[in-house]
Amino acid sequence: MTTIETFKVGSRFRPTRVLGRRSYGVVCRAERTSPYESTPCAIKKIDGLFRTIGDARRVLREMRAMRTLAHTNILPLTEVLQPPEGLLEFHELYLVSPLMDSDLRKIMQYNVLSEKHVQFIMFEVLCGLQYMHSAGVLHRDIKPANLLVNQDCHLIIGDLGMSRAGFGEDVQCDVDAVPSEYVTARWYRAPEVVLSAVEYGPAIDVWAAGCVFAEMVLRKPLFPGTDPINQLTRIMNLVPVEKVPECVSTRPGGKYLADVLARTTKVIDKNSLRQRFEGLQLSDDFHDLLCQMLEFDAVKRITARQALAHPFFRELYCATDPDVQPCPTLVCPLSVEVETTTDEAVIRKHLWDEIEMSQRKPDAVSVAEA
């Protein structure tokens, strides 16, 4: 069990309590000891970094995405504490980022959100997603626990450990070219992912955001599937399905699920999803946007950029607002060599390069120097 005593962060920081586990690490709240730096921060400890090459590679992707994506609704990487052991010996990392008050999962447990709160929170989620997608990055793990929120309702998308770069807003990812062991928690998984699709793109993040959109109102998950078939069944009971998507994989698992879908597809009333919210005072714009975000066919699903301009956000959206502008540059994806290598030395060198890039910031200091 990780305790604050195990955080070896030098004298510049004083860990005060463990906040919880995130992908590939444990996060603590820390105070800065300098009288000139009074703002508390969050420090993510990643130990056993090279336990598997796959885990180390995912940490590398997370660091690159956090360093490159500069948007008010995406968690930034404030600094990386440079390991004192050096390139050949380091086995743990400490990533420093802003401290947020809570996450959306906890907020929904203890609070009833009004439609205005839901509107504002979802707008910020979509602002972050459209920026991420325009930079060629898929988050791939959108869920309430990864949406960090402050008391003023300011939201940032966190935990980029499962993110992938190298895609355009309308470009699909060839899953066979970029192997993936995990994409999104099951309850927020898009149909094309449940069906083991050969290709997927930014639409998987929009579907997951749509599930969160509904959950904020219902205060419970919309599709709490217990396994892939049950997940698919729950989706099909509320979302109209015209046909089996052409992108479904020929892999045994994907083909089996596609056969189940083909046998059990039934005519779903287009109002079925709306009826799930019966008794709740929700606007027509809410229902229309939700239906477009939870479109079964990924090709027809609304994009994050299109969703921002939906009438549901008419009070918030301004086309010239800096927060709704696309990212000016693409996040550089890992090379084919790095994505496919089994050589620890290769990943170690790329991670060290990322650490050194973070040291170019004036406030970045090594643990040894601290």
PAKOLMAR-293803 format. One record per residue: residue in one letter; x, y, z of N, C-alpha, C in turn. Coordinates in steps of 0.2 Angstrom, whole numbers, padded with zeros to 4 digits, always signed. Example, Ala and Ser with C-alpha at 12.3 -4.5 7.8 and 13.67 -1.06 7.14 Angstrom:
<pts>
A+0066-0028+0039+0062-0022+0039+0066-0016+0039 S+0064-0011+0035+0068-0005+0036+0064+0000+0039 
</pts>
This chain:
<pts>
M+0004-0006+0000+0000+0000+0000+0004+0006+0000 T+0003+0011-0004+0007+0017-0005+0005+0022+0000 T+0009+0025+0004+0008+0030+0009+0012+0036+0007 I+0010+0042+0010+0014+0048+0009+0021+0047+0010 E+0023+0043+0015+0030+0042+0017+0034+0039+0011 T+0031+0036+0006+0035+0033+0001+0036+0038-0005 F+0033+0044-0005+0034+0049-0010+0041+0052-0009 K+0046+0051-0013+0052+0054-0012+0053+0060-0017 V+0050+0065-0014+0050+0071-0019+0054+0077-0017 G+0059+0076-0012+0064+0081-0010+0061+0086-0006 S+0064+0091-0004+0062+0096+0001+0058+0102-0002 R+0057+0102-0008+0052+0107-0011+0045+0106-0010 F+0043+0099-0009+0036+0097-0008+0036+0094-0001 R+0030+0094+0002+0028+0091+0008+0021+0087+0006 P+0022+0081+0005+0015+0077+0004+0011+0077+0010 T+0005+0078+0009+0000+0078+0015-0005+0072+0015 R-0007+0070+0010-0011+0064+0010-0012+0061+0003 V-0013+0055+0003-0014+0051-0003-0021+0052-0006 L-0022+0054-0012-0029+0055-0015-0032+0049-0018 G-0028+0045-0021-0031+0039-0024-0026+0037-0030 R-0028+0031-0033-0024+0028-0038-0027+0030-0045 R-0023+0032-0049-0024+0034-0056-0021+0029-0061 S-0021+0029-0067-0018+0024-0072-0011+0024-0070 Y-0008+0019-0069-0001+0017-0068+0002+0021-0062 G-0001+0024-0057+0002+0027-0052-0003+0029-0047 V+0000+0032-0041-0004+0035-0035-0003+0042-0035 V-0008+0046-0033-0008+0053-0033-0009+0055-0026 C-0004+0060-0024-0005+0063-0017-0006+0071-0018 R-0009+0073-0013-0009+0081-0012-0002+0083-0009 A+0001+0088-0011+0007+0091-0008+0007+0098-0007 E+0010+0101-0002+0011+0108-0001+0018+0109-0004 R+0019+0115-0006+0026+0118-0008+0029+0121-0002 T+0035+0120-0001+0038+0122+0005+0041+0129+0004 S+0042+0132-0002+0044+0138-0003+0039+0143-0001 P+0041+0149+0002+0036+0154+0004+0033+0158-0002 Y+0037+0157-0008+0035+0160-0014+0030+0156-0018 E+0029+0150-0016+0025+0145-0020+0020+0142-0015 S+0015+0145-0014+0010+0143-0009+0004+0139-0011 T+0004+0138-0018-0002+0134-0021+0000+0127-0020 P-0005+0123-0017-0004+0116-0016-0004+0112-0023 C-0002+0107-0024-0002+0103-0031-0003+0096-0030 A-0004+0092-0035-0005+0085-0035+0002+0082-0038 I+0004+0077-0035+0010+0073-0037+0008+0066-0039 K+0009+0064-0045+0008+0057-0047+0014+0053-0046 K+0014+0048-0042+0020+0043-0042+0019+0037-0046 I+0024+0036-0050+0024+0030-0055+0030+0026-0053 D+0029+0021-0049+0034+0016-0048+0034+0010-0052 G+0039+0006-0051+0039+0000-0055+0038+0001-0063 L+0042+0007-0065+0040+0010-0071+0041+0005-0077 F+0047+0001-0076+0048-0004-0082+0046-0011-0080 R+0041-0012-0076+0039-0018-0074+0037-0022-0080 T+0033-0018-0085+0032-0021-0092+0033-0015-0097 I+0036-0017-0103+0037-0012-0108+0031-0008-0110 G+0025-0012-0110+0019-0009-0111+0017-0003-0107 D+0018-0004-0100+0016+0001-0095+0021+0007-0096 A+0027+0006-0097+0032+0011-0098+0030+0015-0104 R+0028+0012-0109+0026+0015-0116+0020+0020-0115 R+0015+0017-0111+0009+0021-0110+0011+0028-0105 V+0015+0027-0101+0018+0033-0097+0021+0038-0102 L+0025+0035-0106+0028+0040-0111+0023+0044-0115 R+0018+0040-0117+0012+0044-0121+0009+0049-0117 E+0007+0047-0110+0004+0052-0106+0008+0058-0105 M+0015+0057-0104+0019+0063-0103+0019+0068-0109 R+0020+0064-0115+0020+0068-0121+0014+0072-0122 A+0008+0069-0121+0002+0072-0122+0001+0078-0117 M+0002+0077-0111+0001+0082-0106+0006+0088-0107 R+0012+0087-0109+0017+0092-0110+0015+0096-0116 T+0011+0093-0121+0010+0097-0128+0003+0100-0128 L-0002+0097-0124-0009+0100-0125-0010+0105-0120 A-0010+0111-0122-0010+0117-0118-0017+0120-0119 H-0022+0118-0114-0029+0120-0115-0032+0120-0108 T-0036+0125-0106-0038+0126-0100-0042+0120-0097 N-0045+0116-0101-0049+0110-0099-0045+0103-0100 I-0039+0104-0100-0035+0098-0101-0029+0098-0095 L-0028+0093-0091-0023+0093-0086-0016+0094-0089 P-0013+0099-0086-0006+0101-0089-0001+0097-0084 L+0005+0096-0087+0011+0093-0084+0015+0099-0081 T+0014+0101-0075+0018+0107-0072+0025+0106-0073 E+0027+0100-0070+0035+0098-0071+0035+0090-0069 V+0041+0088-0071+0043+0081-0069+0049+0082-0065 L+0049+0078-0059+0055+0078-0055+0060+0074-0057 Q+0066+0076-0059+0071+0072-0062+0074+0067-0058 P+0074+0061-0060+0076+0055-0055+0084+0056-0054 P+0086+0056-0048+0093+0057-0046+0097+0051-0049 E+0094+0045-0050+0098+0039-0052+0101+0040-0059 G+0098+0044-0063+0101+0045-0070+0098+0040-0075 L+0100+0041-0081+0096+0037-0087+0096+0030-0086 L+0101+0027-0084+0102+0019-0084+0099+0016-0078 E+0097+0020-0072+0095+0017-0066+0088+0019-0064 F+0085+0024-0066+0079+0026-0064+0073+0021-0065 H+0069+0020-0060+0063+0016-0060+0057+0019-0058 E+0057+0025-0056+0050+0028-0054+0051+0036-0056 L+0045+0038-0057+0044+0045-0059+0039+0049-0055 Y+0040+0055-0054+0035+0060-0051+0032+0065-0055 L+0026+0065-0057+0023+0070-0062+0019+0075-0057 V+0021+0081-0058+0017+0087-0054+0012+0090-0059 S+0006+0091-0056+0001+0095-0060-0003+0099-0055 P-0008+0103-0057-0012+0107-0053-0017+0102-0049 L-0018+0105-0043-0023+0101-0038-0030+0103-0039 M-0034+0098-0040-0041+0100-0041-0045+0098-0035 D-0051+0101-0034-0055+0099-0028-0058+0092-0027 S-0060+0090-0033-0063+0083-0033-0064+0081-0040 D-0068+0075-0041-0069+0073-0048-0076+0072-0049 L-0079+0071-0055-0086+0071-0056-0089+0065-0053 R-0086+0060-0053-0089+0054-0049-0091+0055-0042 K-0087+0058-0038-0088+0060-0032-0093+0065-0031 I-0093+0070-0036-0098+0076-0035-0105+0073-0037 M-0106+0068-0041-0112+0065-0043-0115+0061-0037 Q-0111+0058-0033-0113+0054-0027-0116+0058-0022 Y-0114+0064-0021-0117+0068-0016-0121+0075-0018 N-0121+0076-0024-0125+0082-0026-0130+0080-0032 V-0135+0084-0032-0140+0084-0038-0138+0090-0042 L-0137+0088-0048-0134+0093-0053-0140+0096-0057 S-0141+0103-0057-0146+0106-0061-0144+0105-0069 E-0149+0106-0073-0148+0106-0080-0142+0111-0082 K-0142+0117-0078-0137+0122-0080-0130+0120-0078 H-0130+0116-0072-0123+0113-0070-0121+0108-0075 V-0126+0104-0077-0124+0099-0082-0122+0102-0089 Q-0125+0108-0091-0124+0111-0097-0117+0114-0097 F-0115+0117-0091-0108+0120-0090-0103+0115-0090 I-0104+0110-0086-0099+0104-0086-0098+0101-0092 M-0103+0099-0096-0102+0096-0102-0099+0100-0108 F-0101+0106-0107-0097+0111-0112-0090+0111-0111 E-0088+0111-0105-0080+0111-0103-0077+0104-0106 V-0081+0099-0105-0078+0092-0107-0077+0092-0114 L-0082+0095-0118-0082+0095-0125-0077+0100-0128 C-0076+0106-0124-0070+0110-0126-0064+0107-0126 G-0062+0103-0120-0056+0099-0120-0056+0094-0125 L-0061+0090-0127-0061+0085-0132-0060+0088-0139 Q-0063+0093-0140-0062+0096-0147-0055+0098-0148 Y-0052+0101-0143-0045+0103-0143-0040+0097-0144 M-0042+0092-0140-0038+0086-0140-0038+0082-0147 H-0044+0082-0149-0045+0078-0156-0042+0082-0162 S-0042+0089-0161-0039+0093-0167-0032+0092-0166 A-0029+0090-0161-0022+0089-0160-0020+0082-0162 G-0025+0078-0164-0024+0071-0166-0023+0066-0161 V-0026+0068-0155-0026+0064-0149-0033+0061-0147 L-0033+0054-0146-0039+0051-0143-0038+0050-0135 H-0042+0052-0131-0041+0051-0124-0042+0044-0122 R-0048+0040-0124-0049+0033-0124-0051+0031-0117 D-0052+0035-0112-0054+0033-0106-0058+0039-0102 I-0063+0042-0106-0067+0047-0103-0072+0043-0098 K-0072+0045-0092-0077+0043-0087-0077+0048-0081 P-0082+0048-0077-0083+0053-0072-0076+0054-0068 A-0073+0048-0066-0067+0048-0061-0062+0052-0064 N-0061+0052-0071-0056+0056-0075-0057+0063-0076 L-0063+0066-0074-0065+0072-0075-0065+0076-0069 L-0059+0080-0068-0058+0084-0062-0061+0090-0062 V-0064+0092-0056-0068+0098-0055-0066+0102-0049 N-0066+0109-0050-0066+0113-0044-0072+0115-0041 Q-0072+0119-0036-0079+0121-0033-0082+0126-0037 D-0079+0130-0042-0082+0135-0046-0084+0131-0053 C-0084+0124-0053-0087+0120-0058-0082+0120-0064 H-0076+0123-0063-0071+0123-0068-0068+0115-0069 L-0068+0113-0075-0067+0106-0076-0061+0105-0080 I-0057+0100-0079-0051+0098-0083-0051+0090-0084 I-0050+0088-0090-0049+0081-0092-0042+0079-0090 G-0042+0074-0085-0036+0071-0083-0035+0064-0085 D-0030+0061-0082-0028+0054-0083-0027+0052-0091 L-0022+0055-0094-0021+0053-0101-0017+0047-0102 G-0017+0043-0097-0013+0037-0098-0014+0032-0103 M-0021+0032-0106-0023+0028-0111-0023+0032-0118 S-0021+0038-0118-0022+0042-0124-0017+0039-0130 R-0019+0041-0136-0015+0039-0142-0015+0045-0146 A-0009+0047-0149-0009+0052-0154-0008+0050-0161 G-0009+0054-0166-0007+0052-0173-0014+0052-0177 F-0019+0054-0174-0025+0054-0178-0028+0061-0179 G-0032+0061-0185-0035+0068-0186-0042+0067-0183 E-0046+0073-0183-0053+0073-0181-0057+0068-0184 D-0056+0067-0191-0061+0063-0194-0057+0056-0197 V-0051+0055-0194-0047+0049-0196-0048+0044-0191 Q-0049+0038-0194-0050+0032-0189-0043+0029-0188 C-0043+0026-0182-0037+0022-0180-0037+0015-0182 D-0032+0012-0186-0031+0005-0187-0029+0002-0181 V-0034-0002-0178-0032-0005-0172-0027-0010-0172 D-0027-0014-0178-0021-0019-0179-0015-0016-0180 A-0014-0010-0182-0008-0006-0183-0005-0004-0176 V-0010-0002-0172-0008+0001-0165-0012-0004-0160 P-0009-0009-0158-0012-0014-0154-0014-0010-0147 S-0020-0013-0145-0023-0009-0139-0026-0015-0134 E-0024-0015-0128-0026-0020-0123-0033-0017-0120 Y-0034-0011-0120-0039-0008-0116-0041-0001-0119 V-0048+0000-0120-0051+0006-0122-0057+0007-0118 T-0057+0012-0114-0062+0015-0110-0065+0009-0105 A-0067+0012-0099-0071+0007-0095-0077+0005-0098 R-0079-0001-0097-0085-0005-0101-0091+0000-0101 W-0093+0003-0096-0100+0006-0096-0100+0012-0101 Y-0094+0015-0102-0093+0021-0107-0090+0019-0114 R-0090+0013-0115-0087+0010-0121-0092+0011-0127 A-0090+0014-0133-0094+0014-0139-0095+0008-0142 P-0101+0007-0145-0103+0001-0149-0097-0002-0153 E-0094+0002-0157-0089+0000-0161-0083-0003-0157 V-0082-0001-0151-0076-0004-0147-0079-0011-0144 V-0085-0011-0142-0088-0017-0139-0088-0022-0145 L-0089-0020-0151-0089-0025-0156-0082-0027-0159 S-0077-0025-0156-0070-0026-0158-0069-0023-0165 A-0071-0017-0166-0070-0014-0173-0062-0014-0175 V-0061-0015-0181-0054-0014-0184-0052-0007-0183 E-0057-0002-0184-0055+0005-0184-0059+0008-0179 Y-0057+0013-0176-0061+0018-0172-0057+0025-0172 G-0061+0030-0170-0058+0037-0170-0061+0041-0164 P-0060+0047-0165-0063+0052-0160-0070+0051-0157 A-0074+0048-0161-0081+0046-0160-0081+0042-0153 I-0076+0038-0152-0077+0034-0146-0077+0039-0139 D-0073+0044-0140-0073+0049-0134-0080+0053-0133 V-0083+0054-0139-0089+0058-0139-0095+0053-0136 W-0094+0047-0138-0099+0042-0135-0098+0042-0127 A-0092+0041-0125-0091+0041-0118-0093+0047-0114 A-0092+0053-0118-0095+0059-0115-0102+0059-0115 G-0105+0056-0120-0113+0056-0120-0115+0052-0114 C-0112+0046-0112-0114+0042-0107-0113+0046-0100 V-0108+0050-0100-0107+0054-0094-0112+0060-0093 F-0114+0062-0099-0119+0067-0100-0126+0065-0097 A-0128+0059-0099-0134+0056-0096-0133+0054-0089 E-0127+0052-0086-0126+0050-0080-0127+0056-0075 M-0125+0062-0077-0125+0068-0073-0132+0069-0071 V-0137+0067-0075-0144+0069-0074-0147+0063-0070 L-0146+0057-0072-0149+0051-0069-0146+0049-0062 R-0139+0051-0061-0135+0050-0055-0134+0043-0055 K-0134+0039-0060-0131+0032-0061-0130+0031-0068 P-0125+0026-0069-0123+0024-0076-0129+0023-0081 L-0129+0025-0087-0134+0023-0092-0134+0016-0094 F-0128+0014-0096-0127+0007-0098-0122+0003-0094 P-0124+0001-0088-0120-0003-0083-0119-0010-0085 G-0116-0012-0091-0116-0019-0093-0111-0023-0089 T-0113-0029-0088-0109-0034-0084-0104-0038-0088 D-0105-0038-0095-0100-0041-0100-0101-0038-0106 P-0097-0040-0112-0098-0037-0118-0105-0038-0121 I-0108-0044-0120-0115-0045-0123-0120-0041-0119 N-0120-0041-0113-0124-0037-0109-0124-0030-0110 Q-0118-0028-0111-0117-0021-0113-0120-0019-0119 L-0119-0023-0124-0122-0022-0131-0130-0022-0131 T-0132-0027-0127-0139-0027-0126-0142-0021-0123 R-0139-0019-0118-0142-0013-0114-0142-0007-0119 I-0137-0006-0123-0136-0001-0128-0142-0001-0133 M-0143-0008-0136-0148-0009-0141-0155-0008-0138 N-0156-0008-0132-0163-0007-0129-0165+0000-0129 L-0160+0004-0130-0161+0012-0130-0159+0015-0136 V-0155+0013-0140-0152+0016-0145-0154+0013-0152 P-0157+0016-0157-0159+0013-0163-0153+0010-0167 V-0153+0004-0170-0148+0001-0173-0150+0000-0180 E-0148+0003-0185-0150+0001-0192-0147-0005-0195 K-0140-0006-0194-0137-0012-0196-0130-0013-0193 V-0127-0019-0193-0121-0020-0190-0116-0016-0194 P-0112-0012-0190-0107-0008-0193-0102-0012-0197 E-0100-0009-0203-0095-0013-0208-0088-0014-0205 C-0087-0010-0200-0080-0010-0197-0079-0015-0192 V-0084-0019-0191-0083-0024-0186-0078-0029-0188 S-0074-0031-0183-0068-0035-0184-0070-0042-0186 T-0065-0046-0189-0066-0053-0191-0063-0057-0185 R-0061-0054-0180-0058-0058-0175-0064-0062-0172 P-0062-0068-0169-0068-0072-0166-0072-0068-0161 G-0070-0064-0157-0074-0060-0152-0078-0055-0155 G-0076-0052-0160-0080-0046-0164-0085-0050-0168 K-0083-0055-0171-0088-0058-0176-0093-0061-0172 Y-0092-0064-0166-0097-0067-0162-0102-0062-0160 L-0100-0056-0157-0104-0051-0155-0108-0048-0161 A-0105-0048-0167-0109-0045-0173-0114-0050-0175 D-0113-0056-0174-0118-0061-0175-0124-0061-0170 V-0122-0060-0164-0127-0059-0159-0132-0052-0161 L-0128-0047-0162-0131-0041-0164-0136-0042-0170 A-0134-0045-0175-0138-0047-0181-0144-0051-0180 R-0144-0055-0175-0149-0060-0173-0154-0056-0169 T-0152-0051-0165-0156-0048-0160-0158-0041-0161 T-0156-0038-0167-0158-0032-0168-0165-0031-0169 K-0168-0026-0166-0175-0025-0166-0176-0018-0167 V-0182-0016-0169-0184-0009-0171-0185-0006-0164 I-0181-0001-0163-0181+0003-0157-0184+0010-0158 D-0189+0012-0154-0193+0018-0155-0187+0023-0154 K-0187+0028-0158-0182+0034-0157-0183+0038-0151 N-0189+0037-0148-0190+0040-0141-0188+0036-0135 S-0186+0030-0136-0184+0026-0131-0179+0029-0126 L-0174+0032-0129-0169+0035-0125-0172+0041-0121 R-0176+0045-0124-0179+0050-0121-0184+0048-0115 Q-0187+0042-0116-0191+0039-0111-0188+0037-0105 R-0181+0036-0106-0177+0034-0100-0177+0039-0095 F-0178+0046-0097-0177+0051-0093-0184+0054-0091 E-0189+0050-0091-0196+0052-0090-0197+0054-0083 G-0200+0060-0082-0201+0063-0075-0196+0068-0074 L-0191+0068-0078-0186+0074-0076-0187+0080-0081 Q-0187+0085-0078-0188+0092-0082-0182+0093-0086 L-0182+0091-0092-0176+0092-0096-0178+0095-0103 S-0174+0099-0106-0176+0103-0112-0175+0098-0118 D-0179+0100-0123-0178+0096-0130-0171+0097-0132 D-0168+0102-0131-0161+0103-0134-0156+0097-0130 F-0158+0096-0124-0154+0091-0120-0155+0084-0124 H-0161+0083-0125-0162+0076-0128-0159+0075-0135 D-0160+0081-0139-0157+0081-0145-0150+0080-0146 L-0146+0083-0141-0139+0083-0141-0137+0076-0139 L-0140+0073-0133-0139+0067-0131-0139+0061-0136 C-0145+0062-0140-0146+0057-0145-0141+0057-0151 Q-0138+0063-0152-0133+0064-0157-0126+0061-0154 M-0125+0062-0148-0119+0059-0145-0119+0052-0144 L-0125+0049-0143-0126+0042-0142-0129+0039-0149 E-0126+0041-0155-0128+0038-0161-0124+0032-0162 F-0128+0026-0163-0124+0019-0164-0119+0019-0169 D-0120+0022-0175-0115+0022-0180-0110+0028-0179 A-0104+0026-0178-0099+0031-0177-0098+0036-0182 V-0099+0034-0188-0099+0039-0194-0104+0044-0193 K-0110+0043-0191-0115+0048-0190-0115+0051-0184 R-0111+0049-0179-0111+0052-0172-0108+0059-0173 I-0111+0064-0169-0109+0071-0169-0102+0071-0166 T-0098+0076-0169-0091+0077-0166-0091+0082-0160 A-0086+0082-0157-0085+0087-0151-0086+0094-0154 R-0083+0096-0159-0083+0102-0162-0090+0104-0164 Q-0094+0100-0167-0101+0101-0169-0105+0101-0163 A-0104+0097-0158-0108+0097-0152-0107+0104-0148 L-0102+0107-0148-0101+0114-0145-0105+0119-0148 A-0107+0118-0154-0111+0123-0158-0119+0121-0157 H-0120+0116-0154-0127+0114-0153-0131+0119-0149 P-0138+0120-0151-0142+0125-0147-0142+0124-0140 F-0140+0117-0137-0140+0116-0130-0135+0121-0126 F-0130+0123-0130-0125+0127-0127-0125+0134-0130 R-0131+0137-0132-0132+0143-0135-0130+0149-0131 E-0130+0148-0124-0129+0153-0119-0121+0153-0118 L-0118+0148-0120-0110+0147-0118-0106+0148-0124 Y-0108+0146-0130-0104+0145-0136-0103+0152-0139 C-0097+0153-0141-0095+0159-0145-0090+0157-0150 A-0091+0157-0156-0086+0154-0161-0079+0157-0160 T-0078+0164-0158-0072+0167-0157-0069+0166-0150 D-0072+0162-0146-0069+0161-0139-0063+0157-0140 P-0057+0159-0137-0051+0155-0137-0052+0147-0135 D-0056+0146-0130-0057+0139-0128-0060+0134-0132 V-0063+0137-0138-0066+0132-0143-0062+0132-0149 Q-0056+0135-0149-0052+0135-0155-0048+0128-0155 P-0047+0126-0161-0043+0120-0162-0036+0121-0160 C-0032+0115-0158-0025+0115-0157-0021+0117-0163 P-0016+0122-0163-0013+0124-0169-0008+0119-0171 T-0006+0114-0167-0001+0109-0169-0004+0102-0167 L-0001+0097-0171-0003+0090-0169+0002+0088-0164 V+0000+0083-0159+0004+0080-0155+0008+0075-0159 C+0015+0075-0158+0019+0070-0162+0018+0063-0159 P+0015+0058-0163+0014+0051-0160+0021+0048-0159 L+0021+0042-0155+0027+0038-0155+0028+0035-0161 S+0035+0034-0163+0037+0031-0169+0035+0024-0169 V+0034+0021-0175+0033+0014-0176+0038+0009-0172 E+0044+0012-0172+0049+0008-0168+0048+0008-0160 V+0046+0014-0158+0044+0014-0151+0038+0010-0149 E+0033+0011-0153+0027+0007-0152+0027+0000-0152 T+0032-0003-0156+0033-0010-0157+0039-0013-0153 T+0043-0009-0150+0049-0012-0147+0048-0015-0141 T+0052-0020-0140+0052-0024-0133+0059-0023-0129 D+0062-0018-0132+0069-0016-0129+0068-0011-0124 E+0069-0012-0117+0068-0007-0112+0073-0001-0113 A+0079-0002-0116+0083+0004-0117+0080+0009-0121 V+0077+0007-0126+0074+0012-0131+0068+0016-0127 I+0064+0013-0124+0059+0016-0120+0062+0021-0115 R+0067+0018-0111+0070+0022-0106+0073+0028-0109 K+0076+0028-0115+0079+0034-0118+0074+0039-0120 H+0068+0037-0122+0063+0041-0124+0060+0045-0118 L+0059+0041-0113+0056+0044-0107+0061+0049-0104 W+0068+0047-0104+0073+0052-0102+0072+0059-0106 D+0071+0058-0112+0071+0064-0117+0065+0068-0115 E+0059+0065-0113+0053+0069-0111+0055+0072-0104 I+0058+0069-0100+0060+0072-0093+0064+0078-0094 E+0069+0077-0099+0074+0083-0100+0070+0089-0103 M+0065+0087-0107+0061+0093-0110+0057+0096-0105 S+0055+0093-0100+0051+0096-0095+0056+0101-0091 Q+0062+0099-0090+0067+0103-0086+0068+0110-0090 R+0066+0110-0096+0068+0117-0099+0063+0123-0096 K+0058+0121-0092+0054+0126-0089+0058+0128-0083 P+0058+0135-0082+0062+0138-0076+0061+0135-0069 D+0055+0132-0068+0054+0130-0061+0055+0122-0060 A+0057+0119-0066+0058+0112-0065+0065+0110-0062 V+0065+0106-0057+0071+0104-0053+0071+0097-0052 S+0077+0094-0051+0078+0087-0050+0076+0086-0043 V+0075+0080-0041+0074+0078-0034+0080+0078-0030 A+0086+0077-0033+0092+0078-0030+0094+0085-0028 E+0092+0089-0033+0093+0097-0031+0089+0099-0026 A+0083+0096-0026+0078+0098-0021+0080+0096-0014 
</pts>
